[in-house]
């Protein structure tokens, strides 16, 4: 009798493991089918392979990440309770303070800066059992001047900004989750360009204490993941009141995970809006939106935004630049010659804005939301493109946030889904927007949209 040959065991690659997404990884970690050390090692393998091309990281220490993983594995093996993010590595944008870890804010004058305290979101990550994998690249001061990061799909194209490293790290399967911020379009735009889910919650849902302040009336913490469920998981762990951030309210944190995973009670209705700068959308973007509308049939209606939105871009910029001139004065004073031309021009414009005009601009959020309420009374979410085009070629710009800033100004939750592709193969995103405070329902409707499009694709392939 011939000897039985052993069946070769197929090795699970780092890429295939990380492609499972945050929720499946969390479940494997929780039941012991995967250790935190194994997951961190997979992340480090992917980073070693792709970082020379993508350059997503501003600071990374594999030994530090592995030390956290070993401590979390020991905790689970001891039988002690584990957190909702147990063992999940997370990339943290380099404007978010991390105790004992450099946080340079993308500024040359802050190189080597090491905070003595964690930002609230970092403290919440640690309390939830997450692993701080490292600091992801930001543009200068989370504004327009690009950093070193490249688009994982094509390094000749921008990854967007300012949360470039966070979006690129998730897209390249270097980490399952990452945190960024948005003052204009700094979560939605890079997520769309890199082909991942980017979720910008309602203004004030996630506290900003310990994060570089650019514009306190606009700055919003957002998250990146491969799936809507992963975005909900991370956002829920970060959300909740913080007495040091006046934008947050003393209310219970929303149940994002449960609601996001639930079936919608009735088929949702969507409003496809005509944006003030909608003419900037390329033909591929317009065609994708038209095809989606056709597939939704009676579940979608077309509507213009109120005329007041024609002023939204200028109003948002007025607030942003005026507040940036104040909050970046300490940076300008220490090293004006080290700032980019884009930053210096914005600061100069901010200094020229009259107090009367700035204070009047602050009133517009309520005016615009009143107009949106009339649309939201008729639909479950607004649909529009995440960006005018796929990621532009070249690295001198982070692309256009013209379809994002108005939602940041309004403080409404927004999410981008990687549903479309340009002929070049680069991803393009569908942006979904909901009424302020309806974050959980937006996530649930985003999952419905993913199932709808997947069903269309299955019928086409059949």
Secondary structure in CASP SS format (residue, H / E / C, confidence):
PFRMAT SS
TARGET T0000
AUTHOR 0000-0000-0000
METHOD secondary structure of the structure
MODEL  1
X C 1.00
X C 1.00
X C 1.00
X C 1.00
X C 1.00
X C 1.00
X C 1.00
X C 1.00
X C 1.00
X C 1.00
X C 1.00
X C 1.00
X C 1.00
X H 1.00
X H 1.00
X H 1.00
X H 1.00
X H 1.00
X C 1.00
X C 1.00
X C 1.00
X H 1.00
X H 1.00
X H 1.00
X H 1.00
X H 1.00
X H 1.00
X H 1.00
X H 1.00
X H 1.00
X H 1.00
X C 1.00
X C 1.00
X C 1.00
X C 1.00
X H 1.00
X H 1.00
X H 1.00
X H 1.00
X H 1.00
X H 1.00
X H 1.00
X H 1.00
X H 1.00
X H 1.00
X H 1.00
X H 1.00
X H 1.00
X H 1.00
X H 1.00
X H 1.00
X H 1.00
X H 1.00
X H 1.00
X C 1.00
X C 1.00
X E 1.00
X E 1.00
X E 1.00
X E 1.00
X C 1.00
X H 1.00
X H 1.00
X H 1.00
X H 1.00
X H 1.00
X H 1.00
X H 1.00
X H 1.00
X H 1.00
X H 1.00
X H 1.00
X H 1.00
X H 1.00
X H 1.00
X H 1.00
X H 1.00
X C 1.00
X C 1.00
X C 1.00
X C 1.00
X C 1.00
X C 1.00
X C 1.00
X C 1.00
X C 1.00
X C 1.00
X C 1.00
X E 1.00
X E 1.00
X E 1.00
X E 1.00
X E 1.00
X C 1.00
X C 1.00
X E 1.00
X C 1.00
X E 1.00
X C 1.00
X C 1.00
X E 1.00
X E 1.00
X C 1.00
X C 1.00
X C 1.00
X C 1.00
X C 1.00
X H 1.00
X H 1.00
X H 1.00
X C 1.00
X C 1.00
X C 1.00
X E 1.00
X C 1.00
X C 1.00
X C 1.00
X C 1.00
X C 1.00
X H 1.00
X H 1.00
X H 1.00
X H 1.00
X H 1.00
X H 1.00
X H 1.00
X H 1.00
X C 1.00
X C 1.00
X C 1.00
X E 1.00
X E 1.00
X E 1.00
X E 1.00
X E 1.00
X E 1.00
X C 1.00
X C 1.00
X C 1.00
X H 1.00
X H 1.00
X H 1.00
X C 1.00
X C 1.00
X C 1.00
X C 1.00
X C 1.00
X C 1.00
X C 1.00
X C 1.00
X C 1.00
X C 1.00
X C 1.00
X C 1.00
X C 1.00
X C 1.00
X E 1.00
X C 1.00
X C 1.00
X C 1.00
X C 1.00
X C 1.00
X C 1.00
X H 1.00
X H 1.00
X H 1.00
X H 1.00
X H 1.00
X H 1.00
X H 1.00
X H 1.00
X C 1.00
X C 1.00
X C 1.00
X C 1.00
X C 1.00
X E 1.00
X E 1.00
X E 1.00
X E 1.00
X E 1.00
X E 1.00
X C 1.00
X C 1.00
X C 1.00
X C 1.00
X C 1.00
X H 1.00
X H 1.00
X H 1.00
X H 1.00
X H 1.00
X H 1.00
X H 1.00
X C 1.00
X C 1.00
X E 1.00
X E 1.00
X E 1.00
X E 1.00
X C 1.00
X C 1.00
X C 1.00
X C 1.00
X C 1.00
X E 1.00
X C 1.00
X C 1.00
X C 1.00
X C 1.00
X E 1.00
X C 1.00
X C 1.00
X C 1.00
X C 1.00
X C 1.00
X C 1.00
X C 1.00
X C 1.00
X E 1.00
X E 1.00
X E 1.00
X E 1.00
X E 1.00
X E 1.00
X C 1.00
X C 1.00
X H 1.00
X H 1.00
X H 1.00
X H 1.00
X H 1.00
X H 1.00
X H 1.00
X H 1.00
X H 1.00
X H 1.00
X H 1.00
X E 1.00
X C 1.00
X C 1.00
X C 1.00
X C 1.00
X C 1.00
X C 1.00
X C 1.00
X C 1.00
X C 1.00
X C 1.00
X C 1.00
X C 1.00
X C 1.00
X C 1.00
X C 1.00
X C 1.00
X H 1.00
X H 1.00
X H 1.00
X H 1.00
X H 1.00
X H 1.00
X C 1.00
X C 1.00
X C 1.00
X C 1.00
X C 1.00
X C 1.00
X C 1.00
X C 1.00
X E 1.00
X E 1.00
X E 1.00
X E 1.00
X E 1.00
X C 1.00
X C 1.00
X C 1.00
X H 1.00
X H 1.00
X H 1.00
X C 1.00
X C 1.00
X H 1.00
X H 1.00
X H 1.00
X H 1.00
X H 1.00
X H 1.00
X H 1.00
X H 1.00
X H 1.00
X H 1.00
X H 1.00
X H 1.00
X H 1.00
X H 1.00
X H 1.00
X H 1.00
X H 1.00
X E 1.00
X E 1.00
X E 1.00
X E 1.00
X E 1.00
X C 1.00
X C 1.00
X H 1.00
X H 1.00
X H 1.00
X H 1.00
X H 1.00
X H 1.00
X H 1.00
X H 1.00
X H 1.00
X H 1.00
X H 1.00
X H 1.00
X H 1.00
X H 1.00
X H 1.00
X H 1.00
X H 1.00
X H 1.00
X H 1.00
X H 1.00
X H 1.00
X C 1.00
X H 1.00
X H 1.00
X H 1.00
X H 1.00
X H 1.00
X H 1.00
X H 1.00
X H 1.00
X H 1.00
X H 1.00
X C 1.00
X C 1.00
X H 1.00
X H 1.00
X H 1.00
X H 1.00
X H 1.00
X H 1.00
X H 1.00
X H 1.00
X H 1.00
X H 1.00
X H 1.00
X H 1.00
X C 1.00
X C 1.00
X H 1.00
X H 1.00
X H 1.00
X H 1.00
X H 1.00
X H 1.00
X H 1.00
X H 1.00
X C 1.00
X H 1.00
X H 1.00
X H 1.00
X H 1.00
X H 1.00
X H 1.00
X H 1.00
X H 1.00
X H 1.00
X H 1.00
X H 1.00
X H 1.00
X H 1.00
X C 1.00
X C 1.00
X C 1.00
X C 1.00
X E 1.00
X E 1.00
X E 1.00
X E 1.00
X E 1.00
X C 1.00
X C 1.00
X C 1.00
X C 1.00
X C 1.00
X C 1.00
X C 1.00
X E 1.00
X C 1.00
X C 1.00
X C 1.00
X C 1.00
X C 1.00
X C 1.00
X C 1.00
X C 1.00
X C 1.00
X C 1.00
X C 1.00
X H 1.00
X H 1.00
X H 1.00
X H 1.00
X H 1.00
X H 1.00
X C 1.00
X C 1.00
X C 1.00
X E 1.00
X E 1.00
X E 1.00
X E 1.00
X E 1.00
X E 1.00
X E 1.00
X E 1.00
X C 1.00
X C 1.00
X C 1.00
X C 1.00
X C 1.00
X E 1.00
X E 1.00
X E 1.00
X E 1.00
X E 1.00
X E 1.00
X E 1.00
X C 1.00
X C 1.00
X C 1.00
X C 1.00
X C 1.00
X H 1.00
X H 1.00
X H 1.00
X H 1.00
X H 1.00
X H 1.00
X H 1.00
X H 1.00
X H 1.00
X H 1.00
X H 1.00
X H 1.00
X H 1.00
X H 1.00
X H 1.00
X H 1.00
X H 1.00
X H 1.00
X H 1.00
X H 1.00
X H 1.00
X H 1.00
X H 1.00
X C 1.00
END
